[in-house]
């Protein structure tokens, strides 16, 4: 996880812990709407570059699990979900 910006990693880890996920549990973090909301709220305070990195990471990690829940949480992923 060395390439993940510190702000994004902190937000994601905190959000995961708060909902009982482990940050490496892709199924949990990609489908848990409470995690998604908490992470997004925190990441909104990160730099624009870090926010872009977070969206790219989410798209990469959750591509195989892209569900309506994930797409609703991150609308920018909708095109990837309906491909």
N, C-alpha and C positions, 0 to 999 in steps of 0.2 A: 504494500500500500504506500510505498515511498513516493510515488508520483501523484498522489492525491493531495491537493492543497490542504494545509493545516486547518484552515477554517472549515472546510468541507468535512474533513475527517472528524474534527471535534463535534460539529453539528450532527453528523451521521451517527457517531458513536453514542452521543448523548441521547439522541432520539431513539436509537435501537435499544439502549439500556432501559429507557423509560417505558418501553412497551414489551420488554421481555425478549427482544430479538438479540441475536449475536450478529454483529455487523457483517460477518462472512456468510450468514444464512440468507442466501439470495432469495429463496422462496418467501421467507418472512419479510425481508425489507422491500421486496418488490410487490407484495400483495397486501401488506398491512397499511390501511388507510390512515391510522393514527400515526404510525411511523412517518409515512409520506408527508402528512401535514406538519408534524413537528420538525422534521428535517427541512422542509421547504421554508417554514417560518424562520428558522435559524439561519439558513443559507441566504435568505433575503438580505441579511446584514453583512454578508461577505462581499468582497470586491466583485465587480462585473466579470472579471476574468475567472474568478473562483466559481461564480454562479454558472458560467458557461461550462467549466470543467465538470461541475456537479451534474449538469444535464447530460453531458457526453458520457460520463461514467454510468449514470442511471440507464441511459439508452443501451450502452454496451452490456451492462450486467443483467438487465431485465429483458433484453430483446427476445429471448426464448420463452420468457414467462409473461410477455406483454398481454395484459388482460384489460378488460374495461376499467377495472379499479385503477391500475397503473396509468392508463391513458387519461382518465379523468383527473388524476392527481397531477399529471404532467402533460397538459394538452399539447405541448409542442411535439410529443411523441406519437400523437394520433396517426400521422401518415405512416409511421413504421408499424403501427399496430394493425392497420388495415391492408398492408401490402400482401 
